[in-house]
Amino acid sequence: MTVRQRWMWSALALLLVMLVALAPTALADGGTMTVVARGLNNPRGLDFGPSGLLYVAEAGMGGSGPCVPGPEGGQVCLGMSGSLSRIDLSRRVQERILTGLPSLAAPDGSAAIGPVDVSLFNEAQINVIIGLGADPAARAQFGQNGRWLGRLLQGRAYKGFEATADVAAYEGVANPDGSQPPDSNPYSVLAVPDKQIVADAGGNDLLQVDAKGVITTLAIFPDRQVPAPPFLGMPPGATIPMQAVPTSVVQGPDGAYYVGQLTGFPFPVGAANVYRVPAGGGAPTVYASGFTNIVDIAFGKDGSLYVLEIAKAGLLAPGEGLPVGALIRVAPNGTRTEIASEGLLAPGGVTVGPDGALYVTNMSILPGAGEVLRIQP
């Protein structure tokens, strides 16, 4: 079944604008940060195709409903406002090449769940993963449009997209981690030859989708005991279980898969790890630790690992407005350098461009205000 698409030739569907980049902002270490795209709806993961075009998953801004209680409290409403944008940086043009995808968001369109990542093996095979954030059985309350939530889509610009794997349904049947009731929120996809690798943040696992759409489990990320926050009123020294919440997967220079974790409640500062999983699957091992609320990771050509934190001070830190994130470089020898923080407001995704610069989605939980930043260290 082909996902409903609307193209640019319908004025309400596809955005085509000339980008007017702001003057570069100087970073503390001498680098620069420049806005190269704007006007995006809850932008999350992004990836370059072989031709140098940049693709950005937009989680949308929800819609008129049905509305149900959200995973973080309040109500979320379904709409078909999710999309996939393509940016030609050389021509300064951005366009939505796929629209009409499901999106769950607060009534004001913020904090959407929808298309959350994109990965290209080539321009003819664009992979888009759509989140859910619930028991897979909950999709039924949204009617026919809800069936696309929690699925992997594959297609080609202007040629149509199809659902190739139902990641959420796999969680509902297999529930690989088994520590909680079924909960699926596929959040990251990686295209490799003849398969796709998916990190399910709700299921706390890493999955493989083969060329026939068959899903298998590569790794499970177990709960960890962490100190109970004081506001819970528990006895001194008490601990509580914290879920892993894997939010990103990339392939490292050694061919293994590397997975960054957001961490679950209570979102402790410094408790997020980057795990290494053998390409054939197996128990994850810690590659790097001491991060806070990782939302995405990427490897540079020199083997450096770039870690993007959505909230440098932690998701429960007091304050108003969007959380300030951070982009950290981990050199092959383990040396760490904070590349950028000021100006990173709830960042949602990072990738390394053909030019060696870093591209980051910014203001990733807002409708219409999302950006893509080019960061040149």
N, C-alpha and C positions, 0 to 999 in steps of 0.2 A: 504494500500500500504506500502510495506517495504522499508525503506531507504537503499540505496546502501551501502554495507559494504565491507571493505577489511581487511583481517586478517593478523596476523603476518607472516604467512607462505608465504605470498608474501613480499619479502624483502623491497619493496618500501612503504609498507603500515603501518606496525606495528613496533614500536620501542621497543626493548627489550635490556636494558642495566643494568649492575651492577652499582649501585650508589656508588660514592666515596664521602662521606660527607666531607665537609671542617671542619677544626677545629672550634669548637664553638667560636663565637664572644661574648665577655662579654658585657652586657648591663649596663647602668648607675646604676640601682638599684640592681645589683648583679645577674641578670638573664643571660641567654645565648640565642644566636640565631645561628641556624645551617642550612645550606642548605641541604635539603634531596631529592631534585629532580631538574633537570635542563634540558635545551634544549627544553623548551615548547614554543608553539606559541600563544602569547597573552593569557596567562592563566587567568581565572577569578574565578568563584565560585567553591567551593570544598566541599566535604562531605564524611564522613566515613560511610561505610556500617556496618551492625551488626557483620560481621566477622573480622572487624578491618582493612579492605582494604580502602585506600584513593582514591577517584575519583575526577578528575579535569577536568573541562570544558575548552577546548582550542578554542578560537574564530577563530583560523586559521591565514592565511596570505593572504587572497584574492586569486587572480588568474589572468588569462589572459583576463577576461571580459565576458560579456559586462561591460563597464565602464560608470559611470554616475556622475554628481555632487554630492559630499558628503554632509551630514548634517552639517558638521563643515567647509565647504569650500574645495576646491581642488576636485580631482577625487577619486572615490572608484571603485574598479574592483572586479567582482564576480569570485570566484573560489570554488571548492569543497575541500577546505583544512581544514575545521573545524573538530574537533575530540574530543574524550573523552578518557582520560588516566586513568589508574588504577595503583596505587603504593602500593606494598607490602613492608612496612617499615621494617618488621622483616627480610626479605630476601634481602633487598636493590635492588629491581627489579621494574622497571616501564615499562609499555607497553600501547600501544594505542589499546583499545578494540573496538573502533568505529571510523571509518574515513569516508571521503567522504561527510561531511556535508557542507552546504553552508557557505561561508565566504565573507564578503565585507571588503576590506581594501585599504589603499593608495597603489600606485604602489610599494612602498618599503616594503609592507607587514605590516606596523605599524597600530596601532589604529583600529584593526579589529572589525567588528560586525559579530557575528556568534554564536556558542554555548557559552552561557555566564553563565550558572549555572546548577548545578546538585543536585538532592536530592533523597535519597533512603528511602523508607519505609521498604524494605528488599532487599536482593540481587537479588530477582526475579522481582523486580519492580524498575528499574532505570529510573528516570525522568530527561530529559534534555530540557531546554528551549533555543530557538534560537531567537536572537534579530533581529531587522529590522531598526528602526530609521527613519521611513518615513511614508507617507500616505500608507495604505495597498494597494491602487490601484497601487502604484509604482512597486509592485512586477512583474507586467506583463512585464515590460521592460527587465527582466532577463530571460525570457523564462521558460521552464519547471523546471529548477533548482531553480528558484526564488520562487517557490511555497512553499518551506520548510522554508523560512524566516518567523519569527513571529509565529512559531508553537511550541507546546509542544509535545515532543516525549516520548515514554515509551517503555521499552523493557528489555532485559536480555542479559548479555554478551554472545556472540557467538550464540545467539538464534534469533537475529533480533530485530529491533526497528520499531515502527509504530507511525505515527502522530495521536495523540488522540484528539487534540483540536487546532483550528485555532484562536489563541488569537488576531492576527492582524485583521482578518476578523470581529471579534466581535467589535473591536474598529471602524472599518469602518462603521458598521451598527448602533451600539448603541452610540458611542462617549459619554461615561458616563459623563465626566466633562463638555462637551458642550461649553467650553470657547474658544476653538481653533478649527480649522479644524482637521479632523481625523489625528492622528499621533500615531503610535504604536512602542514601543521598549520594549517588555517583557524582564525583566532583572534579575528576581529572581524567583525561584520556591521552594515551600515547600511541601513535601509529608506528608500528614496526613491520617489517616484511611479513605478509600473510596473516597478520593478527593485530589486535589492539589490546592495550593494557589499560585497565581502569582501576582507579582508586575510589573505593566506596567509603565516603566519610561516615555515613550512618552505619554501615555494616562492619566497619573497622577491619577491612580486608583489601587485598590486592587481587584482581581478577584478570583472567586472560580470555579474550574472545577470539576464536579461530575463524578461518575463512568461511566456515559454514554457519557462523553465529553461535557455536557451542561455547558455553561459559564454563571455566574451571577456576578453582581457587589456587593462587600462587603462594599467598602468605596471609597470615592472620596476625593482627597487632593487638596484643592482650592489654587488659586494664593494668594500671599501676597504682599503687597506694601512695597518696600524697597527704601532706598535713592538712587537716581540716581548717578552713578559714575561721577566724574568730567570730564572725557574725552568726555562725551556726550554733554557737553556744555549747559546743561539745567540750569534754574534759581536756585539760592541757595534754598535749602529746598525741591526741586522737588523730587517726588517719581515715581517709575515705577513698574509695576507688575512683580513678579518673580514666575515662575512655581515651583511646588514642586519637581518633578522628583524623585519618589520613586525608590530606587535601591536595596532594600533588604527587606526580610520578614522572620521572625522566629517566633516560638511559645514560649511564655514565660512560666514560672513556674505556672502561674495562668490560663493557657489555652488560653489566648488571643493572638492575633497576634501583633507583634511589627515590625514597618516599619521604615527604615532609609531613609533619603532623601539626594540626592546629592545637590539639589537646581538648578534652572536654572540661566540663565544670569540675573544679573551680578555676580553671584557666591560669595555673600558677605561672608567675614570671620565671623565665629560665628553664622551664620544664619540657619544652618541645625539642624533639630529636629529629634528625634526618637518618633514616634507616637504609641499609643496603639489603637487597633481596637478590639472590642468584637468579640468573636469567631463566633457569628451569624451575624456579620456585624453591621454597624452603623457609626455614626460620629466619626472620629478619634479625640483623645485627645493627648496633648503633654505629653509624659512620661519623656523625658529629652531633654534639649536644649543647645545651645551654641557651637555646633560642626561646622566643616567646611568640606563641600563636602564629606559626608558619602558615601562610596561605598559598605559597608557590615557591618553586625552586627551578634553577636552570644551570647548565654547565656551559662555561666558556670554552673557546677553542684551545686554550692553554691548560685546560683541566681544572680551572678554578670553579668552585661551586658558588652560585649566587643564591642567597636565601632572602625571601621577602616575608617580612612580618607585617600582619595587618594591624597590629596594635603593639607598639614597642613597650608600653608600660602595662600591657595586659588588658584583656577585654573587660575586666571588672574594675579597672582603674577609675577613680572619680573624675568628674569633669563633664563639661558640656561640649556638644559638637562632635565632629567625626574624630575617631581615634587617630593619633599620629603613628604611622608605621615606620619601617626601617628596611633598607636594602643593605645586606652584608655580604662581603666577598670572603670566601674561605679559600685561601691559596692552596695549591697542592701540598705545600709543606705544613699546612694547618694554621698559618697566620691569618688572623681575622682583621678586616677593615670595614668600618661602616662607610658605605659609599654615599648614602643619602638618607635623610630622615625628615628634616624640615621641608614642608610642602607635600610630603607623602601623606595623604589623608584617606584612611581606609583603602589602601591599595589592594588590588585583587588578583593581579597576575604579572608574571615577568617572563620575558624571553630575550635571547641574544640575537641581534640582527646580523645580517650579512656584513654590515659595516663594523661589527665588533661592539657597537653601542648596545645599551640595555634599554628595552622598551617595557614600560610598566603601565598597567591600567590603574587609574586614580579615581577617587571618589566612587568606588565600585558598588556602593550601596544606595546610590541616588539615581532617580530617573531624570534624564535630560541633562544632567550636569557632569556625567562621566567623561573622563579624558584618557588619552594615551600620552604618556611622557616619554621622551627620548633622553636617556641619561648617558652622558659621555664622561666616564671617570677621568 
